[in-house]
Amino acid sequence: MKRLSLIVAILMFIVLMTTACGSPTAKELIPVKLMLDWVPNTNHTGIFVAQAKGYFKEAGLAVDIIQPGEVYPESRSPPAVPPISA
């Protein structure tokens, strides 16, 4: 009888734990803009791997990776620098 009670208790525990781990309800992704410190390099590998494998979406994030060169449109010219007179 004790053995049967132990088996029932273990099975109930397993059922409770697996139902608690159910899939989360559909939720809206939180938009995040992540600006790199410079051009993509080996320091940013984890960021790009996480985006490619969908880890950000699993965490509920919609990550937009921005490179510093993308901040201003290419059509916009930089401010003119006055020539240095000698």
CORHUDA-V629802 format. One record per backbone hydrogen bond with DSSP energy under -1.0 kcal/mol. NH is the residue of the N-H (numbers start at 1). CO is the residue of the C=O. E is the energy in kcal/mol with one decimal. If there is no record, write none. Layout:
NH/CO/E ; NH/CO/E
This chain:
5/1/-2.2 ; 6/2/-2.2 ; 7/3/-2.4 ; 8/4/-2.4 ; 9/5/-2.4 ; 10/6/-2.4 ; 11/7/-2.5 ; 12/8/-2.6 ; 13/9/-2.2 ; 14/10/-2.4 ; 15/11/-2.5 ; 16/12/-2.6 ; 17/13/-2.4 ; 18/14/-2.4 ; 19/15/-2.0 ; 20/16/-1.5 ; 22/19/-1.1 ; 30/60/-2.9 ; 32/62/-2.6 ; 34/64/-2.5 ; 36/66/-2.8 ; 44/41/-1.9 ; 45/42/-1.2 ; 48/44/-1.9 ; 49/45/-2.6 ; 50/46/-2.3 ; 51/47/-1.9 ; 52/48/-2.5 ; 53/49/-2.5 ; 55/50/-2.1 ; 58/54/-2.0 ; 59/55/-1.5 ; 60/57/-1.5 ; 61/56/-3.0 ; 62/30/-2.7 ; 64/32/-3.0 ; 66/34/-3.2 ; 70/67/-2.5 ; 71/68/-1.3 ; 76/73/-1.3
